[in-house]
Amino acid sequence: MNRAFKLAGLLLIVLSPTFMMAQSSESYKLYKDLDAVKIDYTTQQCTNNADVISEFHFLRLTNKTNAPVSISFRVEYYYNGSCSTCSNDEYQFSFNIPANGSITTDCASLSTSTGRLAVINKYVNKNYGPPLDKFELSNIVVR
């Protein structure tokens, strides 16, 4: 019986990282897989100081190469079937990604430079406008 517990404990230790990795990666949805960079996103709710609950898509940019890369793109927001940011250069962003690394953002980082990786989806407890129909990344350039 003692041997069975040791074996079960060993299996738990060996399999736990795989299980944990699968759990965390399941919350991300693939947006685009390029030669050098993978772009995916997760959706989370954030509450600001005024108790406004907003739902965001947090982009994650992953460098698949052994060298640093830079990526630039425009975020296009679609509301009620039309793009509201397609001709606005304010939504053109550039990021540097370290070799074999990734960058993303979260609720605490919305006011930092990585906060530009957050795409507002909707306001949960306020009526500040229509929810996002979809978002698209255009003019994607990787160097």
DABEL-V892873 format. One record per backbone hydrogen bond with DSSP energy under -1.0 kcal/mol. NH is the residue of the N-H (numbers start at 1). CO is the residue of the C=O. If there is no record, write none. Layout:
<<NH/CO> <NH/CO>>
This chain:
<<5/1> <6/2> <7/3> <8/4> <9/5> <10/6> <11/7> <12/8> <13/9> <14/10> <15/11> <16/12> <19/15> <20/16> <21/17> <22/18> <23/19> <24/20> <25/21> <26/22> <28/25> <29/41> <31/39> <32/39> <34/37> <38/62> <39/32> <40/60> <41/29> <42/58> <44/56> <46/54> <48/52> <51/48> <54/46> <55/122> <56/44> <57/119> <58/42> <59/117> <60/40> <61/103> <62/38> <63/101> <64/36> <69/97> <71/95> <72/141> <73/93> <74/138> <75/91> <76/136> <78/134> <79/82> <82/79> <84/77> <88/85> <91/88> <92/89> <93/73> <95/71> <97/69> <100/65> <101/98> <103/61> <109/106> <112/109> <115/112> <116/113> <117/114> <118/115> <119/57> <121/55> <122/55> <124/53> <132/121> <133/78> <134/78> <136/76> <138/74> <141/72> <143/70>>
